[in-house]
């Protein structure tokens, strides 16, 4: 059966994209870091947990946005080599380039209209230290296709997809 129309293609394309981002860090219904019913911060003698999110440097946000945009462009080209090169070392240890190529091929086949997607929405949601960030971005004209709190890490100065 041939799928026609953008309404039928976008869910298939999005599903294929989500297959490669299945382990995306989401909120999982957990603490959003906001106030928790009026309790103050833990006393200074309490053991400290992971570091708090840090305010991002504008240069870091710009570099991250540019990297995510290149990733989206390569994904919809499709260019499996470029997408895979943007994976973190941790993700390359979990997923082969062949798996990425297969996912991109299926997404391209589902896009029967040949629509070219580009990143249209971007926000840097959180930075943890200097080298880990969570981003939300969207492609196409519908926010329901946005990716939320996708993890990226900086390795050797370059931002890489780490949501595997």
N, C-alpha and C positions, 0 to 999 in steps of 0.2 A: 504494500500500500504506500503510495506517495503522500507525504505530508505537505500541505500547502498552507501558505499564509503565515504571517509573522506571529500570530497568536499561537499557532501550533509549533512553530520552530523555536521560539524563545524558551519555552520550558525544557525542550530537549537539549538545546545548547547549554542552558544554565545547569541542567542536571549533569551534563558531561563535564562542565567546569567544576561543579561541586565534587565530582568523583576525584579530581586531583587535589581538592582542598577539603577533603572529608574530615580532617582532624583540625579544622580551623578553630582557634581559641574563641569561644563565645562566652556569653555571660553565664550560661548554664544555670541560671536562676540563683547564682551565688551573690555574694556581697558586691555591690557596685562601688565600694569605697566611699560611699556617702555616709551621712549621719545615720546612726543605728538606734533610733529611739531615745535620743537624748543622752546616751552615755558619753562621757568624755574620753580623751585619749587614755591609753593604759598608763599606769604609774611608771616612772622611769626605772623602777626596779624590776618591772615585768620583762620577761625575755622578749627580745625583738623578733619580729617575723621578717618576711621579705621586705626589701626596701620599698618605700612608697613611690608612686609614679612621680617623675620629675617633670618640671615645665620644659617643653621642647625648645631647642634653639631654632630660630627661623630658618637657618641654613640647613639644619638637619631635616626639617619638615619639607623644604624645597627639594632636597636630594631624594628623600623618600618618595615624594609624590612623582618625581621624574622616573624613579626606578619602577614603581607600580605601573605607571603609564607605559613604560617599555614592556613590562611583563604582559599587560593586557594586549598591547599591539602584537606582540609575538604570539600570544595565545590564539588570536583570531586571524593571524596571517595564513595558515598556522605554520609556525616554525618551532618544531619540537626541540631542536638543538639550542635555540636561543632561550626557550622557556626553561629547559633543563639546566642550562648554564646559570640561570637566575635562582635556582634552588640552593638552599643552604647546604653545607657539607652534611649536616645531620639528615636532611631530606634526601640528598643523593645517596646516602647510605641505606635508605628505606625503599626508594622507588627507582626503577631503572628508566633510562631514556626511552626504551622501547615501550614501556607502559604509558609514558607521557605521550609518545607519538601516537599510540593507538587511541588514546582518549581524544587527542586533537583531531585525528582523522574522523572519528565518529561524530564529533561536534561539527566539523566541516560538512560532512555528509548530511547531517540533519538541517543544516542551513541552506535549504533548497532555493531560497531567494538570493543567496550570495550576499547577504547584508553584511556590511563592514561595521563592526562594533568598535567603539573607542571609549576610554574612560571619560565619563561626563560628570561624575561626582567623586569627591575625595575628602576625607578628613583623617587627620592623625589623632586617634582617640587617646592613646596613652603611650608614654615613653617610660621604660623601666631602665634606669641607668642610662648609659650612653649608647648601648648597642642592641636594645630590644624595643620594638615598637608594635603597636596594634593599630591597624588602619581599617577604615570602612570606605568602600568605593563602589561605584555603580557604573554599569554600561547600559547602553540603550536608553530608551525613553521611559522606563518604568522602574520606580524605586524597589519594586518587589524582587528585582534581580540583583540588588546590591549584596555585597559581601561584607559581613560585619565582624569587626575585631579580628581581622586576619593578622597572624603573627609574621613579622619580618625581623631579621637580625642583620647587624652590620658585621661583615667579615672582611678583614683586610681593607677597610675603608669603603666597601661597597654594600649597599642594602640588598638583601636576598630574601626570597620567599621562604618562610619557615613554618608554614601551616600544615605540614604533613602529619 
